[in-house]
Amino acid sequence: MNIYNFIYRFKNYVSLSLAYTKSLFYYIGSFSWFKEIELTNVTKILILKQGGLGDTIICYDFLKSIKTKFKDANINLYCNPEFFKYFKDLDINLVSDLNKIKETDIIFDLSPKKENKEIYSSIKHRCLFLRNPIISSDYFTNKVSKVFLPLFNKHITDYYSQILKELKIKEIKSYRKTNIEKYIILNIVAAKKIRYVPESLAINLINYLDNQHIDTYLIYYGPEEKQFVQNLLKKTNTKHTKLVDLKTKDVSELIKNAKCIITTDTGIAHVSGHYNKQNIVIFGPGSKTIWKPLGKETYVVNSTGCQGCQRHSDTWKCNHECLENIKLKDIISKINV
């Protein structure tokens, strides 16, 4: 571990300690750790889920569990409209404008954003369930709220399990199935460059798949990523790799028809897990414990050295050991096509 990683981790641990202390203060202050909530005559439910594709799609099973429990309730999901298609089979209302919702019996806030406090005050509700215990407590909202114990280094979906357990709702874990398998999807980029697959590893991986005569779709999104993957392909001798612009393709359909997905820690990984595809996820600074995609066929590849510091800045100065130490054999050992 170099000095940059040491400094970052030290700052990270101090920040986390302060955050968890504050979380526990609100948790104890709300009395929600011994207060049991019983819900009757529930006819309207609002679920808030703000965030990116990966953070949104992993709440599918939670929504299905709530829908199964409250069959006759009018359930509204507020999230990015681009992600509506993943929830259409649940027979719930998909809303993009909260101004149309004046009251509801329950608000389930699955978002990490503190700005949602404004939503709580603008919509009349009986009960509030919070994923983020820092946001609120009964002392400040004067509502019947349930603030959950911080989970520390647990998977993000464990928050949803806490809520379902509190309501005595059976948790449904389902995986979408697909049968068509035509090609491999390779994603070496991400929203942040700090999560890109290193160039030498990407070249070796492309050449390996080509030597196996496996049709490969190398995906990208936007001009900057396009330039990166185009320059990369020039350094390979591949004949079986095709560039695919995600702006022109339906991501879900592309993944449903794939044999296997090899990807960085990004939204593509979570969509692949959603469809229970063979999903090989290359983790760098992100925490696999918290953000490992769902799915029975999801496999994590990461370095045994520096990993999981969760830094997000592309300007952070370090040697990027978390990705540089990954070898080609670490990835191809997971492929089974």
C-alpha positions as CSV (number, residue, x, y, z in Angstrom):
1,M,0.0,0.0,0.0
2,N,1.5,3.4,-1.0
3,I,1.2,6.6,0.9
4,Y,-1.7,7.9,-1.1
5,N,-3.8,4.8,-0.3
6,F,-2.8,5.1,3.4
7,I,-3.9,8.7,3.6
8,Y,-7.1,8.0,1.7
9,R,-8.1,5.1,3.9
10,F,-7.3,6.9,7.1
11,K,-9.5,9.8,6.0
12,N,-12.2,7.4,4.9
13,Y,-12.2,5.5,8.2
14,V,-12.4,8.8,10.2
15,S,-15.3,10.0,8.0
16,L,-17.1,6.7,8.3
17,S,-16.7,6.6,12.1
18,L,-18.3,10.1,12.4
19,A,-21.1,9.1,10.0
20,Y,-21.9,5.9,11.9
21,T,-21.8,7.7,15.3
22,K,-24.3,10.2,13.9
23,S,-26.4,7.5,12.5
24,L,-26.5,5.6,15.8
25,F,-27.5,8.8,17.6
26,Y,-30.5,9.3,15.3
27,Y,-31.3,5.6,15.5
28,I,-31.5,5.6,19.3
29,G,-33.1,9.0,19.4
30,S,-36.0,7.9,17.2
31,F,-36.8,5.0,19.6
32,S,-37.4,2.9,16.4
33,W,-35.1,0.2,17.7
34,F,-37.9,-1.0,20.1
35,K,-41.0,0.5,18.5
36,E,-43.1,-2.0,16.5
37,I,-45.1,-0.6,13.7
38,E,-48.4,-2.3,12.7
39,L,-49.9,-1.2,9.4
40,T,-53.6,-1.6,8.6
41,N,-55.9,-0.3,5.9
42,V,-53.0,0.5,3.6
43,T,-54.4,1.7,0.3
44,K,-51.6,3.9,-1.0
45,I,-47.8,3.4,-1.0
46,L,-45.0,5.6,-2.3
47,I,-41.5,4.2,-2.9
48,L,-38.6,6.6,-3.6
49,K,-35.6,5.2,-5.4
50,Q,-33.2,7.9,-6.7
51,G,-29.8,7.0,-8.1
52,G,-28.1,5.3,-11.0
53,L,-29.2,2.2,-13.0
54,G,-27.4,-0.3,-10.7
55,D,-28.6,1.3,-7.5
56,T,-32.2,1.2,-8.9
57,I,-32.5,-2.2,-10.4
58,I,-31.4,-4.0,-7.3
59,C,-34.6,-3.0,-5.5
60,Y,-36.7,-5.1,-7.9
61,D,-37.2,-8.0,-5.4
62,F,-38.1,-5.5,-2.6
63,L,-40.8,-4.0,-4.8
64,K,-42.1,-7.4,-5.7
65,S,-42.3,-8.4,-2.0
66,I,-44.2,-5.2,-1.2
67,K,-46.6,-5.8,-4.1
68,T,-47.2,-9.3,-3.0
69,K,-48.0,-8.2,0.5
70,F,-50.2,-5.2,-0.3
71,K,-52.0,-6.7,-3.4
72,D,-54.9,-4.2,-3.3
73,A,-52.8,-1.1,-2.6
74,N,-52.0,1.6,-5.1
75,I,-48.2,1.5,-5.3
76,N,-46.2,4.3,-6.8
77,L,-42.5,4.1,-7.7
78,Y,-40.6,7.3,-8.1
79,C,-37.3,6.8,-10.0
80,N,-35.4,7.8,-13.1
81,P,-37.9,7.4,-16.1
82,E,-35.1,5.7,-18.1
83,F,-35.4,2.7,-15.7
84,F,-39.2,2.3,-15.9
85,K,-39.0,-0.7,-18.3
86,Y,-37.4,-2.9,-15.6
87,F,-40.5,-2.6,-13.4
88,K,-43.4,-2.7,-15.8
89,D,-44.1,-6.4,-15.1
90,L,-44.8,-5.6,-11.4
91,D,-48.1,-3.8,-12.1
92,I,-47.2,-0.7,-10.1
93,N,-47.5,3.0,-11.0
94,L,-44.3,4.5,-12.4
95,V,-44.2,8.2,-11.7
96,S,-41.7,10.9,-12.6
97,D,-43.6,13.9,-11.1
98,L,-44.2,13.8,-7.3
99,N,-46.3,17.0,-7.5
100,K,-49.2,14.7,-8.5
101,I,-49.0,12.8,-5.3
102,K,-50.6,14.6,-2.4
103,E,-51.0,11.9,0.2
104,T,-50.0,8.3,0.8
105,D,-50.2,5.8,3.7
106,I,-46.6,4.8,3.6
107,I,-43.4,6.2,2.2
108,F,-40.5,3.8,1.7
109,D,-37.4,5.8,1.0
110,L,-34.7,3.6,-0.5
111,S,-32.5,6.5,-1.6
112,P,-29.3,7.8,0.0
113,K,-30.2,11.4,-0.7
114,K,-30.8,13.8,2.2
115,E,-32.8,16.1,0.0
116,N,-35.8,13.8,0.3
117,K,-36.7,15.5,3.6
118,E,-38.6,18.1,1.4
119,I,-40.6,15.3,0.0
120,Y,-41.7,14.0,3.4
121,S,-43.1,17.4,4.4
122,S,-44.9,18.0,1.1
123,I,-46.8,14.6,1.0
124,K,-49.2,13.7,3.7
125,H,-48.3,10.3,5.1
126,R,-48.9,8.0,8.1
127,C,-45.6,6.2,8.2
128,L,-42.1,6.7,6.9
129,F,-39.4,4.0,6.4
130,L,-35.9,5.3,5.9
131,R,-32.9,3.5,4.4
132,N,-30.5,6.2,5.6
133,P,-30.6,6.7,9.4
134,I,-28.8,10.0,9.2
135,I,-31.7,11.7,7.5
136,S,-34.3,11.8,10.2
137,S,-35.8,10.7,13.5
138,D,-39.2,11.1,15.2
139,Y,-37.9,14.1,17.2
140,F,-37.5,16.1,13.9
141,T,-40.3,14.8,11.7
142,N,-43.1,14.4,14.3
143,K,-44.2,11.4,12.1
144,V,-44.4,7.7,12.8
145,S,-41.0,6.8,11.3
146,K,-38.8,3.8,11.3
147,V,-35.0,4.6,11.2
148,F,-32.9,1.5,10.7
149,L,-29.7,0.5,12.4
150,P,-26.6,1.2,10.2
151,L,-25.4,-1.9,8.5
152,F,-21.7,-0.9,8.2
153,N,-20.0,-3.1,5.6
154,K,-23.1,-5.1,4.4
155,H,-24.6,-5.5,1.0
156,I,-26.9,-2.6,0.1
157,T,-30.0,-4.8,-0.2
158,D,-29.7,-5.8,3.5
159,Y,-31.4,-2.4,4.2
160,Y,-34.5,-3.7,2.2
161,S,-34.4,-7.0,4.1
162,Q,-34.5,-5.0,7.4
163,I,-37.7,-3.2,6.3
164,L,-39.4,-6.4,5.1
165,K,-38.5,-8.2,8.4
166,E,-39.9,-5.3,10.4
167,L,-43.2,-5.6,8.5
168,K,-43.2,-9.4,8.8
169,I,-43.2,-9.6,5.0
170,K,-41.7,-12.7,3.3
171,E,-38.8,-11.6,1.2
172,I,-39.0,-12.7,-2.5
173,K,-35.8,-13.4,-4.3
174,S,-36.5,-14.0,-7.9
175,Y,-34.3,-14.0,-11.0
176,R,-35.4,-13.2,-14.5
177,K,-34.6,-16.0,-17.0
178,T,-33.6,-15.9,-20.6
179,N,-32.8,-18.6,-23.1
180,I,-31.2,-17.0,-26.1
181,E,-27.4,-17.0,-26.0
182,K,-25.4,-15.6,-28.9
183,Y,-22.3,-13.7,-27.9
184,I,-20.2,-12.2,-25.1
185,I,-20.5,-8.6,-23.9
186,L,-17.3,-6.9,-22.9
187,N,-17.5,-3.6,-21.0
188,I,-14.1,-2.2,-20.0
189,V,-15.3,1.4,-19.2
190,A,-17.4,3.0,-16.5
191,A,-18.9,6.3,-15.5
192,K,-15.5,7.1,-13.8
193,K,-12.2,6.5,-15.5
194,I,-10.8,5.3,-12.1
195,R,-12.9,2.1,-12.7
196,Y,-11.7,1.4,-16.3
197,V,-10.0,-1.9,-17.0
198,P,-6.3,-1.2,-17.5
199,E,-5.3,-1.0,-21.1
200,S,-2.9,-4.0,-21.1
201,L,-5.4,-6.2,-19.4
202,A,-8.2,-5.2,-21.8
203,I,-6.0,-5.9,-24.9
204,N,-5.0,-9.3,-23.5
205,L,-8.7,-10.1,-22.8
206,I,-9.9,-9.0,-26.3
207,N,-7.1,-11.1,-28.0
208,Y,-8.0,-14.1,-25.8
209,L,-11.7,-14.0,-26.8
210,D,-10.7,-13.6,-30.4
211,N,-8.4,-16.6,-30.3
212,Q,-11.3,-18.6,-28.9
213,H,-13.4,-17.5,-31.9
214,I,-16.0,-16.0,-29.6
215,D,-18.2,-13.2,-31.0
216,T,-17.7,-10.2,-28.7
217,Y,-19.6,-7.0,-28.4
218,L,-17.4,-4.2,-27.0
219,I,-19.8,-1.7,-25.6
220,Y,-19.4,2.0,-24.9
221,Y,-21.6,5.1,-24.1
222,G,-20.7,8.5,-25.4
223,P,-17.8,10.1,-27.5
224,E,-15.1,9.9,-24.8
225,E,-15.6,6.2,-24.2
226,K,-15.9,5.6,-28.0
227,Q,-12.5,7.2,-28.5
228,F,-11.0,5.1,-25.7
229,V,-12.3,1.7,-27.0
230,Q,-11.4,2.6,-30.7
231,N,-7.8,3.4,-29.7
232,L,-7.7,0.2,-27.8
233,L,-8.9,-2.0,-30.7
234,K,-6.2,-0.6,-32.9
235,K,-3.7,-2.3,-30.6
236,T,-5.3,-5.7,-31.1
237,N,-5.6,-8.1,-34.0
238,T,-9.2,-9.1,-33.3
239,K,-11.7,-10.3,-36.0
240,H,-14.5,-11.2,-33.8
241,T,-15.0,-8.0,-31.8
242,K,-17.7,-5.5,-32.7
243,L,-18.2,-2.0,-31.2
244,V,-21.6,-1.3,-29.9
245,D,-22.9,2.2,-28.9
246,L,-25.4,1.8,-26.0
247,K,-27.1,5.0,-27.2
248,T,-28.4,3.0,-30.2
249,K,-29.1,-0.3,-28.5
250,D,-31.5,-1.5,-25.8
251,V,-29.2,-2.5,-22.9
252,S,-31.6,-5.0,-21.5
253,E,-32.2,-6.8,-24.8
254,L,-28.5,-6.8,-25.5
255,I,-27.8,-8.5,-22.2
256,K,-30.7,-10.9,-22.4
257,N,-29.3,-12.4,-25.6
258,A,-25.7,-12.7,-24.3
259,K,-23.9,-15.9,-23.2
260,C,-21.8,-14.0,-20.7
261,I,-21.0,-10.5,-19.6
262,I,-17.6,-9.3,-18.6
263,T,-17.8,-5.8,-17.1
264,T,-16.5,-3.2,-14.7
265,D,-18.3,-2.3,-11.5
266,T,-21.1,-0.3,-13.1
267,G,-24.8,-0.4,-14.0
268,I,-24.3,-3.0,-16.7
269,A,-23.1,-5.4,-14.1
270,H,-26.4,-5.0,-12.1
271,V,-28.6,-5.4,-15.2
272,S,-26.7,-8.6,-16.0
273,G,-27.3,-9.8,-12.4
274,H,-31.0,-8.9,-12.8
275,Y,-31.3,-11.3,-15.7
276,N,-29.2,-13.9,-13.9
277,K,-26.7,-14.0,-16.7
278,Q,-23.2,-15.4,-16.3
279,N,-21.8,-12.1,-15.0
280,I,-18.1,-11.6,-14.4
281,V,-17.6,-8.2,-12.6
282,I,-14.1,-6.6,-12.3
283,F,-14.0,-4.6,-9.1
284,G,-11.5,-1.8,-8.5
285,P,-12.0,0.9,-5.8
286,G,-15.7,-0.1,-5.2
287,S,-16.6,-2.4,-2.4
288,K,-17.7,-5.8,-3.6
289,T,-19.3,-6.5,-0.1
290,I,-21.7,-3.6,-0.5
291,W,-22.1,-3.4,-4.3
292,K,-21.8,-7.0,-5.7
293,P,-24.5,-7.4,-8.3
294,L,-27.3,-9.9,-7.6
295,G,-27.7,-13.1,-9.5
296,K,-26.7,-16.7,-9.0
297,E,-24.2,-16.5,-11.8
298,T,-22.3,-13.4,-10.7
299,Y,-18.6,-13.8,-10.1
300,V,-16.3,-11.1,-8.7
301,V,-12.8,-10.5,-9.9
302,N,-10.6,-8.2,-7.9
303,S,-7.0,-7.8,-6.7
304,T,-5.8,-9.5,-3.5
305,G,-3.9,-6.3,-2.7
306,C,-5.3,-2.7,-2.4
307,Q,-9.1,-2.9,-2.9
308,G,-12.4,-1.5,-1.8
309,C,-11.4,2.0,-0.7
310,Q,-14.5,3.3,-2.5
311,R,-12.8,6.4,-3.8
312,H,-14.6,8.0,-6.7
313,S,-12.4,10.8,-7.9
314,D,-10.6,10.3,-11.3
315,T,-7.9,12.7,-10.0
316,W,-7.0,10.7,-7.0
317,K,-3.2,9.9,-7.0
318,C,-2.4,6.3,-6.5
319,N,-0.8,3.5,-8.5
320,H,-4.3,1.9,-9.1
321,E,-3.1,-1.4,-7.7
322,C,-6.7,-2.6,-7.2
323,L,-7.0,-3.0,-11.0
324,E,-3.4,-3.2,-12.2
325,N,-2.8,-6.4,-10.1
326,I,-5.6,-8.3,-11.8
327,K,-4.3,-10.9,-14.3
328,L,-5.9,-12.3,-17.4
329,K,-6.2,-15.8,-15.9
330,D,-8.2,-14.3,-13.0
331,I,-10.9,-13.4,-15.5
332,I,-10.9,-16.3,-17.9
333,S,-11.0,-18.8,-15.1
334,K,-14.5,-17.6,-14.5
335,I,-15.7,-17.9,-18.1
336,N,-17.9,-20.9,-18.8
337,V,-19.5,-20.6,-22.3
